[in-house]
Amino acid sequence: DLGINVVWSPDSGGGTRPSSILVQNCASFSTASLEIDADGARNAGIRSSAMHFVWSWNERETGFLTDEQAHRNVGEVLGKLGLSHHRSVVVVHRDTDNLHVHCAVGAVDPGTGLAYDRTGLHRRMAWAEREVELANGLDHDRGLAVVQDAGRETAHVRWADPHELAAVRAERREERLVRQERRSFEGYRERDGTFERY
């Protein structure tokens, strides 16, 4: 088989999509999806047998992070969330400007058959991500949790105050509007390449 708990890079596509894959707590890569679904079938109270997470690093970090480091960072976040013993498939992509990772994690504990408690998951994930960024010397994202005193010995994670959250939301709203405008412009260009009507 392709190896479990070992990072491997597929030959197809020149290793660009995906760049590498890490399968954990499964019998094999070929059966990972079936095993996650089988765990989900043991618990009738869940909607989906897997949770899907995406992490992205900025262009500066994309330049120096290896696939192994990306897998390790994701593993640390999953560990802080209490998901390290769940079945997972983590895939690294390098086909965009930013290195990004897709992670499918089983929603049901394979040992106990209990569903993962997703209460406050966004908050717990934001805190875990900031802790991993701080521990590994990565740039700090802004959101529900922020790093106070970044770059100093007193650096620590804290919850964002309402003013910081409002600023982040406004910035992300502006980014969404710019993306929508760009898509709209590209749509006009595809329909009428000359723009004679405008």
C-alpha positions in Angstrom: 0.0 0.0 0.0 1.0 3.7 -0.1 2.0 3.9 3.5 0.2 5.0 6.6 1.5 7.6 9.0 4.1 8.4 6.4 4.1 11.5 4.1 4.2 10.5 0.5 4.1 12.4 -2.8 2.2 11.0 -5.7 3.9 10.9 -9.1 0.8 11.9 -11.1 0.6 15.6 -12.0 4.3 16.1 -11.3 3.5 16.1 -7.6 1.7 19.5 -7.8 -1.9 18.4 -7.1 -1.6 17.0 -4.6 1.9 17.7 -3.5 1.8 15.2 -0.6 -0.7 13.1 1.4 -0.6 11.9 5.0 -3.1 9.2 6.1 -3.4 8.5 9.9 -5.1 5.9 12.0 -6.4 3.9 9.0 -5.4 0.5 7.7 -4.5 1.9 4.3 -4.9 4.9 2.0 -7.2 2.8 -0.2 -9.6 2.1 2.6 -9.4 5.4 4.5 -12.7 6.7 3.2 -14.5 3.4 3.9 -13.1 3.3 7.4 -14.2 6.9 8.2 -17.7 6.1 6.8 -17.8 2.8 8.8 -17.0 4.8 12.0 -19.8 7.2 11.1 -22.3 4.4 10.5 -21.7 3.3 14.2 -23.3 6.6 15.4 -26.7 7.5 14.1 -26.6 11.0 15.6 -24.2 12.5 13.1 -25.0 14.1 9.8 -21.6 13.5 8.1 -19.0 10.9 9.0 -16.2 13.3 8.2 -15.3 16.9 9.0 -13.4 18.9 6.4 -10.9 21.6 7.3 -8.8 23.8 5.1 -5.7 25.7 6.2 -3.8 28.1 4.1 -0.4 29.8 4.6 0.6 33.2 3.2 3.0 33.7 0.3 6.0 34.3 2.6 5.4 31.1 4.5 4.7 29.2 1.3 8.3 30.0 0.2 9.9 28.2 3.1 7.5 25.7 4.6 8.0 22.1 3.5 5.2 19.6 3.1 6.4 17.8 6.2 6.2 21.0 8.3 2.7 21.7 7.0 1.6 18.2 7.9 3.2 18.6 11.4 1.4 21.9 11.9 -1.9 20.4 11.0 -1.2 17.4 13.3 -0.5 19.8 16.2 -3.8 21.6 15.7 -5.7 18.3 15.5 -3.9 17.2 18.7 -4.9 20.4 20.5 -8.5 19.8 19.4 -8.5 16.2 20.7 -8.7 14.7 17.2 -5.2 13.1 16.9 -6.6 9.6 17.4 -9.4 10.0 14.8 -8.9 8.7 11.3 -7.7 11.4 8.9 -6.5 12.2 5.4 -4.4 15.3 5.1 -3.5 16.6 1.5 -1.1 19.4 0.7 -1.6 21.5 -2.4 1.0 23.8 -3.9 -0.9 24.6 -7.2 -2.0 28.1 -6.0 -0.1 31.2 -4.8 -0.6 30.0 -1.2 0.3 26.6 0.2 -2.9 25.1 1.5 -4.0 21.8 3.1 -7.3 20.0 2.9 -8.0 17.7 5.9 -10.8 15.1 6.2 -11.1 13.9 9.8 -13.5 11.3 11.0 -16.3 12.8 13.1 -16.6 9.6 15.2 -14.0 8.3 17.6 -12.9 4.9 16.1 -12.3 3.5 19.6 -15.4 4.6 21.4 -17.9 5.2 18.6 -18.8 8.6 20.2 -19.3 11.6 18.0 -16.8 14.4 18.3 -18.2 17.3 20.3 -18.2 20.3 17.9 -19.5 22.8 20.5 -17.4 26.0 20.1 -15.2 24.3 17.5 -14.5 27.6 15.7 -13.3 29.2 18.9 -11.2 26.2 20.0 -9.7 25.9 16.5 -8.8 29.6 16.4 -7.0 29.3 19.8 -5.2 26.1 18.7 -4.1 27.7 15.4 -2.6 30.7 17.2 -0.8 28.5 19.7 0.7 26.4 16.8 1.7 29.6 14.9 3.3 31.0 18.0 5.2 27.7 18.8 6.5 27.4 15.2 7.4 31.0 14.5 4.7 31.5 11.8 2.9 34.6 11.0 -0.2 35.1 13.1 -3.6 35.3 11.5 -6.4 37.5 13.0 -9.7 36.2 14.1 -11.5 34.9 17.2 -8.1 34.5 18.9 -5.1 36.8 18.5 -1.4 36.8 19.5 -0.6 39.5 22.1 3.0 40.9 22.2 4.1 39.0 19.0 7.9 38.7 18.7 8.5 39.2 22.4 9.1 36.7 25.2 5.8 37.7 26.7 3.9 36.6 23.5 0.7 34.8 24.3 -2.7 34.0 22.8 -5.8 35.8 23.9 -9.4 36.3 22.7 -9.9 39.2 20.3 -11.9 42.1 21.6 -15.1 43.3 19.8 -13.2 46.1 18.0 -10.6 43.7 16.6 -13.4 41.3 15.5 -15.3 44.1 13.8 -12.1 45.2 11.9 -11.4 41.7 10.8 -15.0 41.2 9.6 -14.9 44.5 7.7 -11.6 43.5 6.0 -12.9 40.1 5.0 -16.1 41.6 3.7 -14.1 44.0 1.5 -12.0 41.1 0.2 -15.2 39.2 -0.7 -16.6 42.2 -2.5 -13.4 42.6 -4.5 -13.5 38.9 -5.5 -17.2 39.2 -6.5 -16.4 42.3 -8.6 -13.5 40.5 -10.3 -15.7 37.5 -11.1 -18.4 39.8 -12.4 -15.9 41.7 -14.6 -14.5 38.4 -15.9 -18.1 37.3 -16.7 -18.7 40.4 -18.8 -15.4 39.9 -20.6 -16.4 36.4 -21.5 -19.8 37.4 -22.8 -18.6 40.5 -24.7 -14.9 40.7 -25.2 -15.0 44.1 -26.8 -17.0 46.0 -24.1 -18.6 48.0 -26.9 -21.9 48.1 -25.0 -20.3 49.7 -21.9 
